[in-house]
Amino acid sequence: MTCKFCGRDKKLIDAHIIPRSFFRIDSTDRQPLRLVTNVEGRYPQKVRKGVYDSSILCEQCERIFSPWDDYADEIFLKSWDTFQKVGPGQVLAFSLPSYDYPKLKLFFMSLAWRASVSTHMMFDNVCLGPRESILKDMIRRKDPGMSDDFGVILQAFDDTNVGILNPMKERFSGVRFIRFYLSHLIAFVKVDSRPFFEPFSSYALGSGAMLTVLQKSFWGSPERALMRDRKSTRLNSSHIT
């Protein structure tokens, strides 16, 4: 089959779009994770290894993404406790004094590209259109671009014990984003050629030396309600529980 990254006819592998570590899979847990959807005609599926797609990448190309996936795992999972809480009294954000911008930006860019070419139902909402080829070319050149180029804004729930929702299309002042859920982390990846606007431009990756992740309360959030009510029809969605 043809690898969607290198374009060569090669054996394809089970490639994760969202890295397996973000599903927080416990191999000792007797109850495997389930992919739950409210799309009519689709039923819950067991996902013992997380969500993967065997139709997009060969092993050699998948290895290109591995250092970026590992870096995101190190930052947001293994080292999350090292983030500083920002705000007088109420926590408004989490921050790190420094980070590797190219590595982290390329992780989110590669995440958006993988989701856009995936045939898995969890990523049905992700479509980049003509910008898919632009994004793939930047990833091939390992070029993170400037903060406006497929720019990224980050939020994090104040609770790390959450499920994963499928990506959703968003528009803010007409500018198109894809919202990704990665455990407690929420990433807004700009898929529009138009530039950021305030206040987004101040918090985008690459806008400063510090990594800033805005805080979001999980209690009372639409996400919590959706994860709790698996029959909810307010969003056409899938999620992992």
Protein Blocks (a to p, Z undefined) as FASTA:
>chain_A
ZZfklopacddddddfbdfklnopafkbmbdcddddfbehiacdddfkopadfklbcfkl
mmmmmmmmmmmmmmmmmmmmmpccedehiafbdcdfbdcfklmmmmmmmmmmmmmmpcbf
klmmpcgkjmlmmmmmmmmnopgbjfklopacddddfbfbbcddddddddeehiacdddd
ehjbccdddfbfbdcddfklmmgghiambdcdddddfehpaklmmmmmmmbckbccdddZ
Z
